[in-house]
Amino acid sequence: MVTKNAATEPTRRQIPRSGLGCSLLLVGAMGFLIAVAWFLSWCSIHGTEFCPNTFQARSFSYSRIPGTRILLSSTTLQNTRSIALPDVLKHLPTVNRPIAWHVASVSSSPQEQHAAGILIDAFEQRSADGSDFWGAWSFRNPSLAAILWPMVQSIAFQQLYDCLPEILEMAESARDAESLEKQALEMIARTVAERLKRATEESQSSELTDWLDGLSVTQPGNAEWFSELKKRVRTTRGPTEF
């Protein structure tokens, strides 16, 4: 039997305790940084707002503790830009009311979509040749555009954005301004009447009612249009309900 000499036996390399401690500390630090980065990603909120006064959009961002209203930073506003071409903007009337900004989209966890985004998406529509669809349409159809865009602006102020897809579809197929105005009025009146009915049931009807009562005051250039809309809402709801 061969006896191994302990002096010649290869010794196993021992990891110093100090080295092991540094490795654990490094792993812990990396885990902490990853956790902080993950937490901050959930805290970061950014999105887009739309202004019905000017048909502009802008970006916003801030940080908050997830699931709470506790802010970790102030709100940053940037990248204000027009979403419509001059052939659209020239038909917007001057309105005597404060500048309003409506949230169009919020990228958070989970992502939220808001109604004002409907109009922003509409102005991103392109023709087959890649040109701005509604800018080109307004250039080709100035009489229709003179009816459409003041109407769009007015309902946007009241955040009735869910009316827009149908109104824009009407505009695409309209042959004259009179028929477009008549069809759009009927649809808007129906929508407003339904909302007023729901709001009345919830005792929250004052906002839309005040809007209808003050239409000729806030936008005197469209007094005739608003007067007709008000009549149609009364007709839709019934004379004793308004």
Sequence and secondary structure as in RCSB ss.txt:
>XXXX:A:sequence
MVTKNAATEPTRRQIPRSGLGCSLLLVGAMGFLIAVAWFLSWCSIHGTEFCPNTFQARSFSYSRIPGTRILLSST
TLQNTRSIALPDVLKHLPTVNRPIAWHVASVSSSPQEQHAAGILIDAFEQRSADGSDFWGAWSFRNPSLAAILWP
MVQSIAFQQLYDCLPEILEMAESARDAESLEKQALEMIARTVAERLKRATEESQSSELTDWLDGLSVTQPGNAEW
FSELKKRVRTTRGPTEF
>XXXX:A:secstr
     TTTS       HHHHHHHHHHHHHHHHHHHHHHHHHHHEEEEEEEETTTTEEEEEEEEB TTS  BSS  
EEEEEEE S HHHHTT     S    EEEEEESSS EE TTHHHHHHHT B TTSSBHHHHHHHH HHHHHHHHH
HHHHHHHTT GGGHHHHHHHHHH SSHHHHHHHHHHHHHHHHHHHHHHHHHTT  HHHHHHHHTHHHH GGGHHH
HHHHHHHHHHHH TTT 
